[in-house]
């Protein structure tokens, strides 16, 4: 083969390799940039949801002037945002193990908030039923059979409401304990994300611990 032709072919091959390497490097850097950008957005979402759930859990340990209506409205909005964050994670280019850990964290947050709100809904029903019984007892005409039956029915509702409220509190406390263990396991792997403070979880668990029968 002519030496000039050989030199030309080598030059062409070298140029093609250079173009291929540049293209692959550029593609890699572009994917890396997209991944970094996605992770930053997801980190922001995780931090926002963590901060919001922190506020909800502080209702267990700190005085608050929030009304039931405000609490329920805010919880509905937060649950939607946690769901949106889960979708963002699932459709991202993050590594599968990181996506699975984030899903575990977000699902746990959602479960905790749902059960917390369920506890307060049951507590509200209990409070209303207690008020009903007190009101009927105060104006009771013992000679009126209708009023006696109404009071008996109201007391049955109160007993059921008390049981439901206690069960809801127990379910919430149990979920908090499970979630705390899960977060402890996730912390090292999700070190670049802001997760719930363990002290906060411990405080909420303590406030909702079901007291043994006969405990004073």
C-alpha angles and dihedrals in degrees: 000000000000109000092226090053091048091051091049092050091049090050091050092049091048090050092049091049090048091051091047093048091047091048093049092045092048091048091049092049091048092051090046090051091050091048092050091049091049092048092051091052091048091048089054091050093048091049092050093049091045091052091049095048088048088060091050093049091048086065084074095057108023135055115259139182094207114129125227089248093053091046094052093046093049092046092053089052093047094049089054091051092049088051090050090051090052090054090048090053094045093052095043129102093240117131112276095244091053091048091051092050092049091048090052090052095046093045089050092051091050093050092049093050094045092052093044091054091045088055092053093045090054090045090053091051090049091051092049092047091049090052090050093053093047092049093049093046093051095056098030119146103204090200092058109089093192092056091047091053091046091052091048090052092047091052091051089051089050093052091050091047090052091051092046091048093050091048091050091051091049092050091050093049091048092051091049091055092048092046092049090056090047093050091048088056092047100047098085094046094044096041092138091059129077108242131181117288113254093220089058092052092048091052093050091047091051093051092051100040110130109241117230117255111276093020114146 
